[in-house]
Amino acid sequence: MLKSLHIKNYALIRDLQLEFDQGLTIITGETGAGKSILLGALGLILGERADTKVLYDTQSKCVVRAVFDIKRYNLGDFFQQHDLDYEDELHIHRELTPSGKSRAFVNDTPVRLNLLQKLSGALIDLHRQFDTLDINNMSFQLRLLDALAGQQDQVKTYRKAYQTYLSKLNELKQLEQRQKQDSFERDHLRYYLEEISEAQIKPGEQEELEQLEKRLVHAEEIGQRLYTTHYQLLESDKAVLDSIQELLYELGKWQEQLPALKNYVHRMEELLIEMKELTAELPELSKEVEANPDELESVRQRLDQLYRLQKKHQLTSADELLQKQREIEGKLREESDLLQRIDDLKREVKEREEALHKLAATISKARQKAAPPFQKRVVKMLHQLAMPSAQLDIHFSPTEELTPSGTDQVEFLFSANKGMPLQAIKQVASGGELARLALTTKSLVASAIPLPTLIFDEIDTGISGDVARKMGHILAELAERHQVICITHSPQVAARAGKHYEVFKRESKDSTQTGVALLQDDQRIHALAVMLSQNPPSEAAIANAKELLEGQ
């Protein structure tokens, strides 16, 4: 709800403050007094562009401030999404400097005009002569029909399911794209895995082969060394172990003179026995290092295979090749998991799509059922508002794909004059006729749709007193549920006001200013009487004005 509007240094307005209430606010005034100026200033709050031509004082900046009560608008997510501080009382203001610089603020936070337009669109619904009405908008048309069908909850359920469906569909497309992009790498990975797997590498194998190669290369030298050692220790004429035994024998003769020597000689004799046993094993050990050219060739071929694989993959050991093999297997398992996830998502997306189509069909059926009686009620009301030849037809056509609103394309086709074909509303030129159409449609769904502040500009142009009376009644009923502001020349409409402002032009020797006065009691009677006759009004006009007010 719009609570207040402060305008400073705009067109013919020097400084003006307006307060608004819930209900119907009427703004009247002579032609040229400045009613359109108020809407122009409000347009700045709606995010419209402006230039320095609107400055009353070309040396000072223009400021327009508006205060809204938004606790019923459910705008918390919007403020969070755009990183704005949320409060139930919203402050918007625009500044235009003499240099032409324009700034917009939401709760003291600077914002761009496109953001302000999005926000203000949820706050004010402005209908001016030849404006494009939101009734042209298919989204609003569907929302209107859903309200009449009483299926807002079903549509909300559909939209939530549709968003989940889109999320899953997007995930599926991303995974399929990833799977497609990775196909070249996967082919290489499979080739590398096959190559490494065929090598059948065992942990620690390379180190064992390298040791075996060295042993086979030096087999003769090692065998000779073993034989020589065995011979010199045990079999030669001067065998080392025999010499040690003789030395121990000679040393043992002195055991009585040196008792500690007995233990030493005993220990040495035990070692000598072990040495003879070990030396006796050398001939058997030499059999293990016999030269084997065939085995050496086989070992070298295996090592060459391992070295080639290492070089190809820029690795330094067979164990690293095994680690590489495990990594490739892991990646290919991920690929298998990816393909499984894609298959699962395809099934899920298909199931969700089928469920959405069923729900969309139910929603569409309810819309098409609600459309004919709504058409009749709109046409009937338009006939009462001096549009006796008005026709409205709601045309449905199915969409091939699911949309956020279902599978319906809808178009409101309208004709205001006899003999004229039905056309899309956006092709109808008369602003007054469009505004009356908007008034009737919105009055019929006012209880079902939470509308923003509705502002109507001279929608009563060219209608008779009785029609104006009916229009005033519709506006008053609409204002019981929504804030309505109406600029009018009709006393019958003005008489319905909960709050009545009069715009006037004040001229002095050097300047002209637009002012606005809040009318009370006798002032309202006088204003209505002037609208009924002339200024000053006749006695009959005053009596008629009183009758209008008393009849409300």
Beta strands, then each sheet from edge to edge (+ up, - down):
strand 1: 2-10
strand 2: 13-19
strand 3: 24-29
strand 4: 62-69
strand 5: 89-96
strand 6: 102-106
strand 7: 109-111
strand 8: 124-127
strand 9: 391-403
strand 10: 406-415
strand 11: 423-424
strand 12: 453-457
strand 13: 484-487
strand 14: 499-507
strand 15: 512-518
sheet 1: 2+ 1- 4+ 5- 6+ 7-
sheet 2: 8+ 12+ 13+ 3+ 14+ 15-
sheet 3: 9+ 10- 11+
end
